[in-house]
Amino acid sequence: MKLHMPRFEQSRVLVVGDLMLDRYWHGNTTRVSPEAPVPVVDVKQIEDRPGGAGNVALNIAALGSAAVIAGLVGRDEAAEALAQRLQAANILCQFRVSESHPTITKLRVISRHQQLLRLDFEDPFAADDSGALTRSALEELPSAKALVLSDYAKGALQDPQPLIQAANKQGIPVLVDPKGSDFRRYRGATLLTPNLHEFEAIVGRCQSEQELVDKAQTLMQELDLKALLVTRGEHGMSLIRPGEPEFHLPARAMEVFDVTGAGDTVISVLAAALAAGDDLPNAVALANLAAGIVVGKLGTAAISAPELRRAVQREQGSERGALTVEQLALALEDARAHGERVVFTNGCFDIIHAGHVGYLEQARQLGDRLVVAVNSDASVSKLKGPGRPINPQDRRMAVLAGLEAVDWVVCFDDDTPEALLEVLKPDILVKGGDYDKEGVVGWEIVESYGGAVKVLSFFDDCSTTAIVEKVLEKNR
């Protein structure tokens, strides 16, 4: 299937569930304690990260979607640390404070990239706290375009039914990362995302693909689910929907460093994509691609929209080569998000010769990405006269795309590339010739938004027209 990037900035996702603070103490270990046979860690760095439902919200915000997080915390320093880090990512925090329970905190002591000890500070929240959280979340629901229930069995989601039913009435998709041995509590949800172990704990061991699909269909019917996505580690993931053929996707990771947070990444991409109006198969394919990225990183990590877009471009073969104007605009958006400077040049490039190659190599050195805009066949004929171009536009573009210096090639029909410059807004406009910048078509456009114009010298004795005349002379 052909992947596309949703407009994540148009989505708003409400995340409700178990909030946690993941705290890391880093330090060197050089000796054993004289008090007991344990290593002594000289703590040099303390790192706090939102975990659980907080990590889901961070992933959603990293994609460019608006994220609201509703969860339970204690009246303590850990809650303040959570709020500070979530708000720094522009996440709206709707915390419900418990006077009797602490914020769930997991403290890990790390030395030389090795976890030596984990200490958990947690006391599952009471039903009263969970009920208060539900009432608070219901007030946020009408402004959301998707609802994520992030359940880690810590007490925040003791009865998710009021939220599921309210979302269904308002036409808001409900995505659940489930826990426990009883999925009946999630009845009526749009999509559940259990891993294979969690799924088999509910339906029993699956000896074949067909058995997995059959048991998933039965479970969906029993729980009135719209879809079930079973994540299967190195075997990818499987989307099953009532009355639809199953949709299996292979694992995409080239190398696995850490699977921590991969489930959060999957449900985050799914929710943000559906909230942006995307269809479920494309959202699942994007989530699978994102999971392949995150397991290649150490620790919990959020996937940004530029990272995901670049992965989609690799998937579609548009990281380099000939593109449409619309595709190129997206590629340039991604390049700028990575801090890359875009160089633009244009021409007929009818017969590619050494002069062109040297000129394009010089142009590429002025920035990080080089775009070459090529006159269409009709445009070349208008500019050069009858008999030109010698090579049609698809061949000219193919040759240019094969040059190491060129990142992207695009075709235009107008006499000049001014309309393209208005849309693409390159950082540097380059042209070859022996004139000043005022002689470069489009220089005013580029300088109007702060871009630069450069004029490069042509290589001596290299001219398409001269080559054509020489060929004609030999054939007379």
LINNOR-V313201 format. One line per field, one symbol per residue. ss: DSSP state (h for helix, s for strand, l for the rest). psi: psi as a letter, one per 40 degrees, with the letter a starting at -180 (. if undefined). A space follows every 50 residues. Layout:
ss = ???
psi = ???
//
This chain:
ss = lllllllhhhlsssssslssssssssssssssllllllssssssssssss sshhhhhhhhhhlllsssssssssllhhhhhhhhhhhhlllsssssssll llllsssssssllsssssssslllllhhhhhhhhhhhhhhhllllsssss llllllllllhhhhhhhhhlllssssslllllhhhhllllssllshhhhh hhhlllllhhhhhhhhhhhhhhhlllssssslhhhlssssslllllsssl lllllllllllhhhhhhhhhhhhhhllllhhhhhhhhhhhhhhhllllll llllhhhhhhhhhhhhllllssllhhhhhhhhhhhhhllllsssssslll lllhhhhhhhhhhhllllssssssslhhhhhhhhllllllllhhhhhhhh hllllllssssslllllhhhhhhhlllsssssllllhhhlllhhhhhhll lssssslllllllhhhhhhhhhhhhl
psi = ihiihigdeeihhhhhahiihhhhhhiiheiihedigiihhghdhhhhhh ibddddddddddeeihhhhhihiigiddddddddddddefhhhgihhhee iihhhhhhhhhfehhdihhhgihhiidddddddddddddeddeieihhhg hefeedgdgedddddddddefhihhhgiiaehedeeheidhifiiddddd ddeihheiddddddddddddddefidihhhhfbeebihhhiheiiihhhi iehdhhdheheddddddddddddddeeiidddddddddddddddeeihah iihidddddddddddefediahiidddddddddddddefihhhhiiidfd hhadddddddddddeeadhhhhhhhidddddddeiieiidhidddddddd dehdehdihiiididiedddddddgidhhhiiafiideehheddddddee iihhhiiiiifhhddddddddddde.
//
